């Protein structure tokens, strides 16, 4: 079995694969300063509580956008599983042609999502929208060329910026509002968050389609924690909630 780990700024997401199929997913809050022992004990316990023997884990792949946790999570894999994990970084085999000015700058989660999207073999240009702490919008051509994309604040980050940066605006529940024109402060904020995010992504998709794909319509895939909030918006062709984890599994296969 394969263990995949996506270490994000807000959450650590994990998945276990058996014979290429995901059999378990889990999440926990990302806490800077967490020790390798805390991470290792958590990983083994979450497997045990879900009826999976940690000794059956044969490979581990991970991506991380939290450099301060890289040593701890790698050490946890070695100490508690006896496995040196594959970490997504510049220089490994990805199956992609990286058309980026400096490939070392690309976030590991963006690469993993692009690998996962490319593996779907859709025979079309692809735009991946990963909606987490930050929202990333990435471009992959039908020929497997990764051109980069755009990064903007995630919807939760925008909400916290409003509440912490102003004297009177409150934190609100992030939901799809019933109408765009809010008739209270709370509904006005919810509208701004939801439709502001929707409009930003729609504009980026439109511009990427013209600039990179020369007007040829791409397939737009959403992933990440907030993707389901926009599932019925008509913006996405498909929602693949485990795209990053799938990309990690595929990266393992490519680098064996």
Number of C-alpha atoms within 10 A of each C-alpha: 19 20 27 26 26 22 25 20 16 15 16 17 21 21 23 22 19 13 8 12 13 18 13 15 18 13 14 12 12 16 13 12 9 13 15 21 16 12 19 20 12 14 20 18 15 16 19 12 9 11 9 17 13 17 11 12 18 12 19 23 25 29 27 21 16 14 10 12 21 17 11 19 23 21 21 25 23 16 14 17 20 14 17 15 22 20 19 23 20 16 8 13 14 25 16 16 13 18 12 14 10 9 14 11 10 16 16 23 25 24 26 26 27 27 26 24 24 25 15 10 10 11 12 16 21 24 27 28 26 27 25 21 20 19 22 23 23 25 25 28 19 16 12 23 18 23 16 21 18 14 13 16 16 18 23 18 15 18 22 15 14 16 15 13 10 10 8 10 16 15 16 16 12 17 14 17 17 10 12 14 12 15 9 9 13 15 21 16 23 26 21 20 24 19 18 15 19 15 14 11 19 13 11 16 24 13 14 21 19 13 10 14 17 10 12 11 16 21 16 20 23 26 23 21 15 20 20 15 13 19 14 10 11 8 16 19 11 14 18 18 18 18 25 31 29 24 28 32 29 19 24 22 11 12 11 7
